């Protein structure tokens, strides 16, 4: 994964927080406008991101992709949706030829072609979602709706934040989000509220979105299987090196109800911005410093950045003061 170089495309997570107000956890779900339902985005880092994503999938294939055998039909449904979106938004980069069930998908950016019989898993070497997902920088999670809950049955994820398809396969939405330490005023766990909202409101043709964010210390992803590697590195952050080591990780989430399978597809567009690059947008720097200075301890612990939040805030404080001194 690579840091964003086009800040106009970076999904800064605090846009909707009023000046002087601080961040408090909420689901902040909003319905996508009808002309903004396409989740395929090509950024300047596309080729580098795809290369890194494929390297991660190769390094830990069983950790980063998981499915159940009965999910083939819903995987093909996602293949169809993503190809149609790619061709619709970027016809100069993607094309598809259909001869009955014989499909040929062209990715002109990578100069690659995928030929297969749609619906026939024996015509491809990888599973359908694992194959098509390697052409897009986003991660994908399919959750099946049954028994008034959502169950994770397919996932391809490379830029995880305390998550992995291997670890979370088969879990309910509530189990995956059990560590979320927040409840409503009426005592309902936030994860339960969000789950019920998704089930009721994410309908075929009516996708929703939200922004999630975190801080990463010298890592692009953290999953439970590699905690022994990344866990100790969180304690290496100091006010002197936080600008280079700590990144604002933003996950732009999209939710689609698949019309045939009735599953909900989670599409996760993850981008990073180093703390030092906040100076490129002074208003972002000031707001991020203010918000991180006031983060509740339970939230920092849940998100996994409590070991390095203090040196990060100190770094931002020094940076804000330096800029103020230079402009006065």
LUMLO-482970 format. One record per residue (C-alpha): x, y, z; residue number from 1. Coordinates in nm, 3 decimals, decimal comma. Layout:
// residues N
<site X="X" Y="Y" Z="Z" num="NUM"/>
...
This chain:
// residues 328
<site X="0,000" Y="0,000" Z="0,000" num="1"/>
<site X="0,113" Y="0,354" Z="-0,062" num="2"/>
<site X="0,031" Y="0,695" Z="0,076" num="3"/>
<site X="-0,209" Y="0,918" Z="-0,114" num="4"/>
<site X="-0,046" Y="1,175" Z="-0,338" num="5"/>
<site X="-0,364" Y="1,339" Z="-0,466" num="6"/>
<site X="-0,527" Y="1,495" Z="-0,161" num="7"/>
<site X="-0,834" Y="1,587" Z="-0,365" num="8"/>
<site X="-0,908" Y="1,214" Z="-0,380" num="9"/>
<site X="-0,821" Y="1,147" Z="-0,016" num="10"/>
<site X="-1,136" Y="1,078" Z="0,192" num="11"/>
<site X="-1,049" Y="1,303" Z="0,485" num="12"/>
<site X="-1,265" Y="1,166" Z="0,769" num="13"/>
<site X="-1,345" Y="1,479" Z="0,970" num="14"/>
<site X="-1,509" Y="1,701" Z="0,708" num="15"/>
<site X="-1,847" Y="1,688" Z="0,877" num="16"/>
<site X="-1,724" Y="1,779" Z="1,224" num="17"/>
<site X="-1,789" Y="2,144" Z="1,303" num="18"/>
<site X="-1,494" Y="2,366" Z="1,385" num="19"/>
<site X="-1,424" Y="2,354" Z="1,756" num="20"/>
<site X="-1,611" Y="2,025" Z="1,800" num="21"/>
<site X="-1,437" Y="1,697" Z="1,868" num="22"/>
<site X="-1,488" Y="1,346" Z="1,740" num="23"/>
<site X="-1,725" Y="1,097" Z="1,898" num="24"/>
<site X="-1,791" Y="0,752" Z="1,756" num="25"/>
<site X="-2,100" Y="0,716" Z="1,538" num="26"/>
<site X="-2,203" Y="0,504" Z="1,243" num="27"/>
<site X="-2,240" Y="0,817" Z="1,017" num="28"/>
<site X="-2,406" Y="0,611" Z="0,744" num="29"/>
<site X="-2,547" Y="0,798" Z="0,446" num="30"/>
<site X="-2,724" Y="0,684" Z="0,135" num="31"/>
<site X="-2,533" Y="0,723" Z="-0,190" num="32"/>
<site X="-2,681" Y="0,953" Z="-0,451" num="33"/>
<site X="-2,797" Y="0,768" Z="-0,762" num="34"/>
<site X="-2,521" Y="0,909" Z="-0,981" num="35"/>
<site X="-2,250" Y="0,824" Z="-0,723" num="36"/>
<site X="-2,308" Y="0,451" Z="-0,663" num="37"/>
<site X="-2,000" Y="0,329" Z="-0,852" num="38"/>
<site X="-1,726" Y="0,222" Z="-0,608" num="39"/>
<site X="-1,451" Y="0,166" Z="-0,867" num="40"/>
<site X="-1,186" Y="0,439" Z="-0,839" num="41"/>
<site X="-0,851" Y="0,465" Z="-1,016" num="42"/>
<site X="-0,602" Y="0,672" Z="-0,818" num="43"/>
<site X="-0,251" Y="0,784" Z="-0,919" num="44"/>
<site X="-0,116" Y="0,501" Z="-0,703" num="45"/>
<site X="-0,327" Y="0,231" Z="-0,875" num="46"/>
<site X="-0,047" Y="0,022" Z="-1,023" num="47"/>
<site X="0,165" Y="0,036" Z="-0,707" num="48"/>
<site X="-0,137" Y="-0,049" Z="-0,493" num="49"/>
<site X="-0,233" Y="-0,346" Z="-0,709" num="50"/>
<site X="0,124" Y="-0,475" Z="-0,701" num="51"/>
<site X="0,137" Y="-0,452" Z="-0,322" num="52"/>
<site X="-0,210" Y="-0,603" Z="-0,279" num="53"/>
<site X="-0,112" Y="-0,905" Z="-0,488" num="54"/>
<site X="0,213" Y="-0,943" Z="-0,295" num="55"/>
<site X="0,020" Y="-0,953" Z="0,033" num="56"/>
<site X="-0,228" Y="-1,207" Z="-0,105" num="57"/>
<site X="0,062" Y="-1,424" Z="-0,218" num="58"/>
<site X="0,244" Y="-1,395" Z="0,116" num="59"/>
<site X="-0,059" Y="-1,497" Z="0,325" num="60"/>
<site X="-0,319" Y="-1,652" Z="0,092" num="61"/>
<site X="-0,511" Y="-1,835" Z="0,364" num="62"/>
<site X="-0,511" Y="-1,532" Z="0,593" num="63"/>
<site X="-0,621" Y="-1,279" Z="0,332" num="64"/>
<site X="-0,884" Y="-1,475" Z="0,136" num="65"/>
<site X="-1,146" Y="-1,709" Z="0,278" num="66"/>
<site X="-1,479" Y="-1,844" Z="0,159" num="67"/>
<site X="-1,726" Y="-2,128" Z="0,196" num="68"/>
<site X="-1,789" Y="-2,371" Z="-0,093" num="69"/>
<site X="-2,155" Y="-2,271" Z="-0,117" num="70"/>
<site X="-2,068" Y="-1,906" Z="-0,197" num="71"/>
<site X="-1,973" Y="-1,952" Z="-0,564" num="72"/>
<site X="-2,296" Y="-1,807" Z="-0,705" num="73"/>
<site X="-2,274" Y="-1,493" Z="-0,494" num="74"/>
<site X="-1,907" Y="-1,454" Z="-0,584" num="75"/>
<site X="-1,995" Y="-1,458" Z="-0,954" num="76"/>
<site X="-2,262" Y="-1,198" Z="-0,884" num="77"/>
<site X="-1,993" Y="-0,968" Z="-0,742" num="78"/>
<site X="-1,768" Y="-1,036" Z="-1,043" num="79"/>
<site X="-2,046" Y="-0,918" Z="-1,273" num="80"/>
<site X="-2,112" Y="-0,605" Z="-1,069" num="81"/>
<site X="-1,747" Y="-0,499" Z="-1,047" num="82"/>
<site X="-1,677" Y="-0,556" Z="-1,416" num="83"/>
<site X="-1,984" Y="-0,355" Z="-1,513" num="84"/>
<site X="-1,882" Y="-0,073" Z="-1,279" num="85"/>
<site X="-1,524" Y="-0,068" Z="-1,410" num="86"/>
<site X="-1,630" Y="-0,060" Z="-1,774" num="87"/>
<site X="-1,895" Y="0,203" Z="-1,708" num="88"/>
<site X="-1,667" Y="0,448" Z="-1,526" num="89"/>
<site X="-1,337" Y="0,385" Z="-1,704" num="90"/>
<site X="-1,407" Y="0,250" Z="-2,056" num="91"/>
<site X="-1,060" Y="0,365" Z="-2,159" num="92"/>
<site X="-0,907" Y="0,133" Z="-1,898" num="93"/>
<site X="-1,146" Y="-0,164" Z="-1,886" num="94"/>
<site X="-1,353" Y="-0,355" Z="-2,141" num="95"/>
<site X="-1,550" Y="-0,680" Z="-2,140" num="96"/>
<site X="-1,647" Y="-0,904" Z="-2,429" num="97"/>
<site X="-1,938" Y="-1,142" Z="-2,381" num="98"/>
<site X="-2,015" Y="-1,438" Z="-2,605" num="99"/>
<site X="-2,289" Y="-1,612" Z="-2,416" num="100"/>
<site X="-2,129" Y="-1,726" Z="-2,090" num="101"/>
<site X="-1,779" Y="-1,688" Z="-2,235" num="102"/>
<site X="-1,645" Y="-1,359" Z="-2,098" num="103"/>
<site X="-1,316" Y="-1,181" Z="-2,164" num="104"/>
<site X="-1,224" Y="-0,896" Z="-1,929" num="105"/>
<site X="-0,952" Y="-0,653" Z="-2,036" num="106"/>
<site X="-0,751" Y="-0,442" Z="-1,791" num="107"/>
<site X="-0,556" Y="-0,205" Z="-2,015" num="108"/>
<site X="-0,374" Y="-0,034" Z="-1,727" num="109"/>
<site X="-0,205" Y="-0,361" Z="-1,633" num="110"/>
<site X="-0,216" Y="-0,502" Z="-1,987" num="111"/>
<site X="-0,392" Y="-0,813" Z="-1,856" num="112"/>
<site X="-0,682" Y="-1,023" Z="-1,983" num="113"/>
<site X="-0,904" Y="-1,263" Z="-1,791" num="114"/>
<site X="-1,103" Y="-1,516" Z="-1,996" num="115"/>
<site X="-1,356" Y="-1,744" Z="-1,828" num="116"/>
<site X="-1,693" Y="-1,908" Z="-1,851" num="117"/>
<site X="-1,920" Y="-1,700" Z="-1,631" num="118"/>
<site X="-2,060" Y="-1,915" Z="-1,351" num="119"/>
<site X="-1,810" Y="-2,199" Z="-1,404" num="120"/>
<site X="-1,543" Y="-2,196" Z="-1,132" num="121"/>
<site X="-1,349" Y="-2,468" Z="-1,316" num="122"/>
<site X="-1,266" Y="-2,216" Z="-1,591" num="123"/>
<site X="-1,045" Y="-2,008" Z="-1,357" num="124"/>
<site X="-0,755" Y="-2,090" Z="-1,127" num="125"/>
<site X="-0,870" Y="-1,872" Z="-0,835" num="126"/>
<site X="-1,213" Y="-1,834" Z="-0,683" num="127"/>
<site X="-1,425" Y="-1,571" Z="-0,863" num="128"/>
<site X="-1,397" Y="-1,292" Z="-0,603" num="129"/>
<site X="-1,030" Y="-1,366" Z="-0,541" num="130"/>
<site X="-0,966" Y="-1,334" Z="-0,915" num="131"/>
<site X="-1,155" Y="-1,014" Z="-0,991" num="132"/>
<site X="-1,055" Y="-0,853" Z="-0,661" num="133"/>
<site X="-0,692" Y="-0,852" Z="-0,775" num="134"/>
<site X="-0,782" Y="-0,591" Z="-1,038" num="135"/>
<site X="-0,911" Y="-0,339" Z="-0,784" num="136"/>
<site X="-0,737" Y="-0,165" Z="-0,497" num="137"/>
<site X="-1,035" Y="-0,204" Z="-0,266" num="138"/>
<site X="-1,099" Y="-0,494" Z="-0,027" num="139"/>
<site X="-1,419" Y="-0,698" Z="-0,032" num="140"/>
<site X="-1,631" Y="-0,869" Z="0,233" num="141"/>
<site X="-1,954" Y="-1,058" Z="0,164" num="142"/>
<site X="-2,192" Y="-1,104" Z="0,455" num="143"/>
<site X="-2,498" Y="-1,326" Z="0,427" num="144"/>
<site X="-2,826" Y="-1,217" Z="0,589" num="145"/>
<site X="-2,996" Y="-1,486" Z="0,794" num="146"/>
<site X="-3,145" Y="-1,524" Z="1,142" num="147"/>
<site X="-3,167" Y="-1,143" Z="1,178" num="148"/>
<site X="-2,789" Y="-1,112" Z="1,156" num="149"/>
<site X="-2,508" Y="-1,087" Z="0,902" num="150"/>
<site X="-2,253" Y="-1,368" Z="0,867" num="151"/>
<site X="-1,912" Y="-1,329" Z="0,705" num="152"/>
<site X="-1,884" Y="-1,598" Z="0,438" num="153"/>
<site X="-1,641" Y="-1,453" Z="0,180" num="154"/>
<site X="-1,364" Y="-1,197" Z="0,217" num="155"/>
<site X="-1,056" Y="-1,071" Z="0,039" num="156"/>
<site X="-0,868" Y="-0,816" Z="0,250" num="157"/>
<site X="-0,514" Y="-0,685" Z="0,225" num="158"/>
<site X="-0,519" Y="-0,358" Z="0,422" num="159"/>
<site X="-0,673" Y="-0,482" Z="0,745" num="160"/>
<site X="-0,719" Y="-0,305" Z="1,075" num="161"/>
<site X="-0,751" Y="-0,570" Z="1,347" num="162"/>
<site X="-0,930" Y="-0,802" Z="1,106" num="163"/>
<site X="-0,858" Y="-1,090" Z="0,871" num="164"/>
<site X="-1,074" Y="-1,322" Z="0,658" num="165"/>
<site X="-0,904" Y="-1,620" Z="0,825" num="166"/>
<site X="-0,977" Y="-1,497" Z="1,177" num="167"/>
<site X="-1,328" Y="-1,363" Z="1,117" num="168"/>
<site X="-1,472" Y="-1,616" Z="0,871" num="169"/>
<site X="-1,812" Y="-1,740" Z="0,986" num="170"/>
<site X="-1,855" Y="-1,472" Z="1,252" num="171"/>
<site X="-2,166" Y="-1,259" Z="1,283" num="172"/>
<site X="-2,153" Y="-0,884" Z="1,245" num="173"/>
<site X="-2,198" Y="-0,854" Z="1,622" num="174"/>
<site X="-1,910" Y="-1,093" Z="1,696" num="175"/>
<site X="-1,674" Y="-0,911" Z="1,461" num="176"/>
<site X="-1,756" Y="-0,577" Z="1,622" num="177"/>
<site X="-1,781" Y="-0,705" Z="1,979" num="178"/>
<site X="-1,476" Y="-0,499" Z="2,087" num="179"/>
<site X="-1,657" Y="-0,172" Z="2,000" num="180"/>
<site X="-1,690" Y="-0,016" Z="2,349" num="181"/>
<site X="-1,990" Y="0,208" Z="2,284" num="182"/>
<site X="-2,361" Y="0,187" Z="2,353" num="183"/>
<site X="-2,653" Y="0,418" Z="2,281" num="184"/>
<site X="-2,829" Y="0,628" Z="2,544" num="185"/>
<site X="-3,079" Y="0,344" Z="2,575" num="186"/>
<site X="-2,807" Y="0,085" Z="2,632" num="187"/>
<site X="-2,810" Y="-0,076" Z="2,286" num="188"/>
<site X="-2,459" Y="-0,173" Z="2,165" num="189"/>
<site X="-2,350" Y="0,036" Z="1,868" num="190"/>
<site X="-2,264" Y="-0,275" Z="1,665" num="191"/>
<site X="-2,622" Y="-0,402" Z="1,706" num="192"/>
<site X="-2,766" Y="-0,068" Z="1,597" num="193"/>
<site X="-2,547" Y="-0,056" Z="1,286" num="194"/>
<site X="-2,623" Y="-0,417" Z="1,197" num="195"/>
<site X="-2,999" Y="-0,359" Z="1,219" num="196"/>
<site X="-2,964" Y="-0,040" Z="1,017" num="197"/>
<site X="-2,777" Y="-0,219" Z="0,737" num="198"/>
<site X="-3,028" Y="-0,505" Z="0,725" num="199"/>
<site X="-3,326" Y="-0,267" Z="0,705" num="200"/>
<site X="-3,188" Y="0,004" Z="0,478" num="201"/>
<site X="-2,932" Y="-0,145" Z="0,238" num="202"/>
<site X="-3,162" Y="-0,258" Z="-0,041" num="203"/>
<site X="-3,095" Y="-0,365" Z="-0,401" num="204"/>
<site X="-3,009" Y="-0,054" Z="-0,601" num="205"/>
<site X="-2,982" Y="0,159" Z="-0,285" num="206"/>
<site X="-2,621" Y="0,141" Z="-0,156" num="207"/>
<site X="-2,491" Y="0,328" Z="0,147" num="208"/>
<site X="-2,153" Y="0,455" Z="0,259" num="209"/>
<site X="-1,962" Y="0,566" Z="0,567" num="210"/>
<site X="-1,609" Y="0,667" Z="0,665" num="211"/>
<site X="-1,401" Y="0,477" Z="0,920" num="212"/>
<site X="-1,057" Y="0,588" Z="1,035" num="213"/>
<site X="-0,765" Y="0,473" Z="1,244" num="214"/>
<site X="-0,396" Y="0,541" Z="1,304" num="215"/>
<site X="-0,123" Y="0,304" Z="1,189" num="216"/>
<site X="0,233" Y="0,299" Z="1,326" num="217"/>
<site X="0,488" Y="0,198" Z="1,064" num="218"/>
<site X="0,246" Y="-0,056" Z="0,909" num="219"/>
<site X="0,004" Y="-0,066" Z="0,618" num="220"/>
<site X="-0,215" Y="-0,333" Z="0,776" num="221"/>
<site X="-0,255" Y="-0,513" Z="1,108" num="222"/>
<site X="-0,419" Y="-0,852" Z="1,145" num="223"/>
<site X="-0,431" Y="-1,080" Z="1,445" num="224"/>
<site X="-0,210" Y="-1,345" Z="1,284" num="225"/>
<site X="0,089" Y="-1,105" Z="1,270" num="226"/>
<site X="0,044" Y="-0,932" Z="1,607" num="227"/>
<site X="0,387" Y="-1,054" Z="1,719" num="228"/>
<site X="0,537" Y="-0,846" Z="1,436" num="229"/>
<site X="0,340" Y="-0,522" Z="1,448" num="230"/>
<site X="0,237" Y="-0,513" Z="1,814" num="231"/>
<site X="0,578" Y="-0,411" Z="1,953" num="232"/>
<site X="0,637" Y="-0,151" Z="1,679" num="233"/>
<site X="0,361" Y="0,066" Z="1,824" num="234"/>
<site X="0,593" Y="0,150" Z="2,113" num="235"/>
<site X="0,866" Y="0,283" Z="1,885" num="236"/>
<site X="0,681" Y="0,606" Z="1,806" num="237"/>
<site X="0,824" Y="0,926" Z="1,955" num="238"/>
<site X="0,738" Y="1,296" Z="1,910" num="239"/>
<site X="1,044" Y="1,313" Z="1,684" num="240"/>
<site X="0,956" Y="1,030" Z="1,442" num="241"/>
<site X="0,574" Y="1,030" Z="1,453" num="242"/>
<site X="0,557" Y="1,239" Z="1,136" num="243"/>
<site X="0,718" Y="0,957" Z="0,937" num="244"/>
<site X="0,593" Y="0,650" Z="1,125" num="245"/>
<site X="0,229" Y="0,734" Z="1,198" num="246"/>
<site X="-0,031" Y="0,746" Z="0,922" num="247"/>
<site X="-0,395" Y="0,843" Z="0,921" num="248"/>
<site X="-0,568" Y="0,535" Z="0,784" num="249"/>
<site X="-0,906" Y="0,611" Z="0,626" num="250"/>
<site X="-1,146" Y="0,341" Z="0,515" num="251"/>
<site X="-1,421" Y="0,456" Z="0,282" num="252"/>
<site X="-1,685" Y="0,185" Z="0,316" num="253"/>
<site X="-1,958" Y="0,105" Z="0,063" num="254"/>
<site X="-2,249" Y="-0,133" Z="0,125" num="255"/>
<site X="-2,439" Y="-0,304" Z="-0,158" num="256"/>
<site X="-2,730" Y="-0,546" Z="-0,129" num="257"/>
<site X="-2,676" Y="-0,808" Z="-0,397" num="258"/>
<site X="-3,011" Y="-0,859" Z="-0,571" num="259"/>
<site X="-2,979" Y="-1,231" Z="-0,645" num="260"/>
<site X="-2,809" Y="-1,368" Z="-0,334" num="261"/>
<site X="-2,946" Y="-1,103" Z="-0,091" num="262"/>
<site X="-2,597" Y="-1,084" Z="0,065" num="263"/>
<site X="-2,447" Y="-0,748" Z="0,158" num="264"/>
<site X="-2,118" Y="-0,663" Z="-0,010" num="265"/>
<site X="-1,880" Y="-0,444" Z="0,190" num="266"/>
<site X="-1,634" Y="-0,259" Z="-0,035" num="267"/>
<site X="-1,345" Y="-0,102" Z="0,158" num="268"/>
<site X="-1,137" Y="0,172" Z="-0,004" num="269"/>
<site X="-0,838" Y="0,223" Z="0,226" num="270"/>
<site X="-0,602" Y="0,519" Z="0,191" num="271"/>
<site X="-0,321" Y="0,657" Z="0,405" num="272"/>
<site X="-0,181" Y="0,998" Z="0,488" num="273"/>
<site X="0,138" Y="1,046" Z="0,690" num="274"/>
<site X="0,116" Y="1,283" Z="0,985" num="275"/>
<site X="0,391" Y="1,496" Z="0,829" num="276"/>
<site X="0,180" Y="1,549" Z="0,514" num="277"/>
<site X="-0,102" Y="1,716" Z="0,707" num="278"/>
<site X="0,091" Y="2,041" Z="0,659" num="279"/>
<site X="-0,024" Y="2,032" Z="0,297" num="280"/>
<site X="-0,374" Y="2,110" Z="0,425" num="281"/>
<site X="-0,332" Y="2,336" Z="0,732" num="282"/>
<site X="-0,703" Y="2,313" Z="0,817" num="283"/>
<site X="-0,668" Y="1,933" Z="0,831" num="284"/>
<site X="-0,362" Y="1,961" Z="1,052" num="285"/>
<site X="-0,534" Y="2,187" Z="1,304" num="286"/>
<site X="-0,849" Y="1,979" Z="1,317" num="287"/>
<site X="-0,669" Y="1,645" Z="1,340" num="288"/>
<site X="-0,454" Y="1,777" Z="1,624" num="289"/>
<site X="-0,764" Y="1,899" Z="1,808" num="290"/>
<site X="-0,951" Y="1,571" Z="1,759" num="291"/>
<site X="-0,664" Y="1,340" Z="1,855" num="292"/>
<site X="-0,594" Y="1,552" Z="2,164" num="293"/>
<site X="-0,942" Y="1,469" Z="2,290" num="294"/>
<site X="-0,982" Y="1,104" Z="2,189" num="295"/>
<site X="-1,142" Y="0,902" Z="2,474" num="296"/>
<site X="-0,913" Y="0,633" Z="2,610" num="297"/>
<site X="-1,158" Y="0,345" Z="2,537" num="298"/>
<site X="-1,170" Y="0,452" Z="2,172" num="299"/>
<site X="-0,791" Y="0,465" Z="2,144" num="300"/>
<site X="-0,766" Y="0,119" Z="2,299" num="301"/>
<site X="-1,038" Y="-0,025" Z="2,074" num="302"/>
<site X="-0,873" Y="0,117" Z="1,761" num="303"/>
<site X="-0,531" Y="-0,011" Z="1,875" num="304"/>
<site X="-0,336" Y="0,315" Z="1,881" num="305"/>
<site X="-0,329" Y="0,385" Z="2,256" num="306"/>
<site X="0,049" Y="0,298" Z="2,278" num="307"/>
<site X="0,143" Y="0,583" Z="2,044" num="308"/>
<site X="-0,136" Y="0,841" Z="2,067" num="309"/>
<site X="0,051" Y="1,063" Z="2,314" num="310"/>
<site X="0,373" Y="1,103" Z="2,108" num="311"/>
<site X="0,160" Y="1,155" Z="1,796" num="312"/>
<site X="-0,036" Y="1,435" Z="1,960" num="313"/>
<site X="0,288" Y="1,588" Z="2,084" num="314"/>
<site X="0,429" Y="1,579" Z="1,730" num="315"/>
<site X="0,116" Y="1,749" Z="1,591" num="316"/>
<site X="0,124" Y="2,010" Z="1,869" num="317"/>
<site X="0,484" Y="2,099" Z="1,784" num="318"/>
<site X="0,399" Y="2,114" Z="1,413" num="319"/>
<site X="0,100" Y="2,344" Z="1,469" num="320"/>
<site X="0,307" Y="2,574" Z="1,688" num="321"/>
<site X="0,588" Y="2,581" Z="1,432" num="322"/>
<site X="0,352" Y="2,684" Z="1,153" num="323"/>
<site X="0,186" Y="2,948" Z="1,371" num="324"/>
<site X="0,528" Y="3,093" Z="1,454" num="325"/>
<site X="0,629" Y="3,104" Z="1,087" num="326"/>
<site X="0,309" Y="3,279" Z="0,979" num="327"/>
<site X="0,313" Y="3,543" Z="1,256" num="328"/>
